Amino acid sequence: MARFGEYILSERLTFWIWKILGIWATQDESRLYRAFRWIYHFTFTIVYLFCIFISSFFKETMAELWSDVMFILLTELAMFTKTVITVRKFETVYRLHRETISDVFKPKSEWESRVHGAFFSRFSTAMLGYYLCSFLTLWAHLGFLFEYKFPFFSWFFWLPLGRENLTNYYIIFAYQMFGMLGHLSLNVSGDIQHAYLLATAGIQLDFLYERLTKLPIPTLKSSIEKDYYRETLIQHIEHYERIYRFVKEIEDTFSMAIFVQICASGVTVCATILRLSTVNLATDLGTDGAPMVFYLVAMLTQIFLPCYFGNEVTLKSVKLTNALYTADWHRLAGVSDRKEMAALMLRTNKPIALKAGHFFNYNLEAFTSTLNSAYSIYAVVSKKNRELA
């Protein structure tokens, strides 16, 4: 716990969320905390998800049924997948986070320290803004209290609810709001952690690029310069291999979670836009308009974050070959030195790409493709609804 202070604010927040919501799963956890984890997840994960699943079928029309299935169940599926993966692979996830603040990944110069500090300050602010937006999505649902409605599930183990049973209604409404808070926190914390790891890989590639462009090419006669050059080049090769392994371990750990997230969020974005298109903002702003707008922003962010930072890793890895090529490599006198440089060029010539579920790369192209697909589904469904009307 004391070591949390080494991380940026957004990371410390997510670590505390994991602690409070029973995701922290190190081998040294106490029996009391293990019992708390089981109780919490049974009460606010399993029971909550079960009630949402059952309630989605208590709808008057087929359109409402499919809207709830797309709008609620897919989102909860993405959250559940990320949570299960995080708990099952927590030792790996936490080790990756410890690696981000290890000596290997620490800035090596004053310029790197400034860049590192400025970048992660902006990153932390952006991630806290993302959490705030998700938090506003939750509190926007308080408008349902004025109409004695529930934001999501309206069924809870056959308890009578509504205006005639206000005590039951307020208790279940509070339970639902607390469950929503836990679930959005789990969702957002998972997104922030994954983005932080990729952002760390990206800035390390930036540093490596600068170091390679300033690689000291030895003169023909100086053996001291040749030894220093070889030593420095070996360090850069090892650093690149460390970054590569780091990124691939991120991919292996989160690949399926990102695949489910992108697929689920893409369909949910479509369902949210479809619901917003039927909302009268003048009369339903409190119960449908504002919550849907905040929810749409959160869903778009959930897709954008892995795609953006995955794209950054790929682009920055591509730049390394150019850095090597412009480093006066032609001045190298030794054949072995030139071979090592050529081998590193070939190694960096293949971009570091991350795959979601081993099906497709998650980058900005995947983000735009997801939005295009969501819009296409929306256009087809909207046209069909107009024809039926």
Secondary structure, DSSP 8 states (H G I E B T S, - for coil): -GGGGGS-HHHHHHHHHHHHTT----TT--HHHHHHHHHHHIIIIIHHHHHHHHHTT--SSHHHHHHHIIIIIHHHHHHHHHHHHHHHTHHHHHHHHHHHTSGGGS--SHHHHHHHHHHHHHHHHHHHHHHHHHHHHHHGGGGGGGGT--SS---STT---SGGGHHHHHHHHHHHHHHHHHHHHHHHHHHHHHHHHHHHHHHHHHHHHHHHHT-----SS-HHHHHHHHHHHHHHHHHHHHHHHHHHHHHHHHHHHHHHHHHHHHHHHHHHHHHHTT--HHHHIIIIIHHHHHHHHHHHHHHHHHHHHHHHHHHHHHHHHHHHHTS-GGG---HHHHHHHHHHHHHHHS----EETTTEE-SHHHHHHHHHHHHHHHHHHHHHHHHH-
